[in-house]
């Protein structure tokens, strides 16, 4: 799979290696609350996000 990624300034960056991708995904999967919040954001359920007990 090829990725086209850009940084905040719009400059292309190198594709991450498989170990880096695995580490990032593993760290996210270990945080069920983060994934739940992302799911709520994707669904547009802002009310549920605001009611969630997460640190700002």
C-alpha positions in Angstrom: 0.0 0.0 0.0 1.3 3.4 -0.9 0.6 6.5 1.2 0.8 10.1 0.3 1.2 12.0 3.5 1.8 15.7 4.1 2.8 17.6 7.2 1.1 20.7 8.6 2.8 22.9 6.0 1.8 20.7 3.0 5.2 19.2 2.5 5.3 15.5 1.6 6.7 13.2 4.2 8.1 9.6 3.8 5.8 6.6 4.2 6.1 5.2 7.7 7.6 1.7 8.0 5.4 -1.2 9.0 6.8 -1.3 12.5 5.9 2.3 13.1 2.4 1.8 11.8 2.0 -1.2 14.0 3.2 0.7 17.1 0.8 3.6 16.4 -2.2 1.3 15.9 -1.3 -0.8 18.9 -1.1 2.3 21.1 -4.5 3.5 19.8 -6.1 0.1 20.2 -5.0 0.0 23.9 -7.0 3.2 24.5 -10.6 2.2 24.0 -11.9 5.6 25.2 -9.9 7.4 22.5 -11.4 5.1 19.8 -14.9 5.6 21.3 -14.4 9.4 21.1 -13.2 9.2 17.5 -16.2 7.1 16.7 -18.5 9.7 18.2 -16.8 12.5 16.3 -17.1 10.7 13.0 -20.8 10.1 13.7 -21.1 13.8 14.5 -22.4 13.2 18.0 -20.9 16.3 19.6 -23.3 16.2 22.5 -22.0 12.8 23.5 -18.4 14.0 23.1 -19.1 17.0 25.3 -20.7 14.8 28.0 -17.8 12.4 28.0 -15.5 12.5 31.1 -12.2 13.2 29.3 -9.6 15.8 30.1 -9.5 19.0 28.0 
